[in-house]
């Protein structure tokens, strides 16, 4: 199995999969509480179009090592940088779904755009979900994030099933099949308790300074019926903050638009890639 080694006091093994051939690399960064498997509907479309699709499992999730710490965005972006550097990816497009959008933002904000040709924020938590005195247009106060963390800590399985029901509902009707839902729950079972709980708090990270550094072409794609990351304080604001950003709103789209509306998502993504 392919792994990137993240150096540290104890080396961490980050699982990744590299599909396709010599085309432009497209790095797909999954959301909470999933893994690279969440991109199953995108990888074949990208490879068929000639792109090199690369997925990886965030530390603590999927088949990556269950690290004792590092579940904040400086470390998560450093992990992405190690992947980009060790695979020597250049002229790449980095696609962040949900909390994966935070990795895209913090990566660009910290490491720049020398390896990046474009960015995609898909149902992403950027630019700043936490309501504070200087960010009144966020989505939820810090107490809300702590409450979600505590729910996950108190009843992991019950919380995951409830969260994933929100994830794929628009706003109350489930948009995927029961078999798809069961498979999603299977993937969530791979996450470590600490990773699940700590990354919920990380969603409150303020990425406004990072997003302000975007100069590469950027696609923002978001469902208008997103229960988990509502469009107005997230996708709408990101598109307004990034000069020249392309915005596509999926009508009736829940949070999990890359699965529920895979054909539309893939079409918009490929159109964006083709324009670069």
Beta strands, then each sheet from edge to edge (+ up, - down):
strand 1: 3-6
strand 2: 12-18
strand 3: 25-29
strand 4: 52-56
strand 5: 92-97
strand 6: 116-122
strand 7: 130-131
strand 8: 140-141
strand 9: 217-223
strand 10: 246-250
sheet 1: 1+ 2- 4+ 3+ 5+ 6+ 9+ 10+
sheet 2: 7+ 8+
end
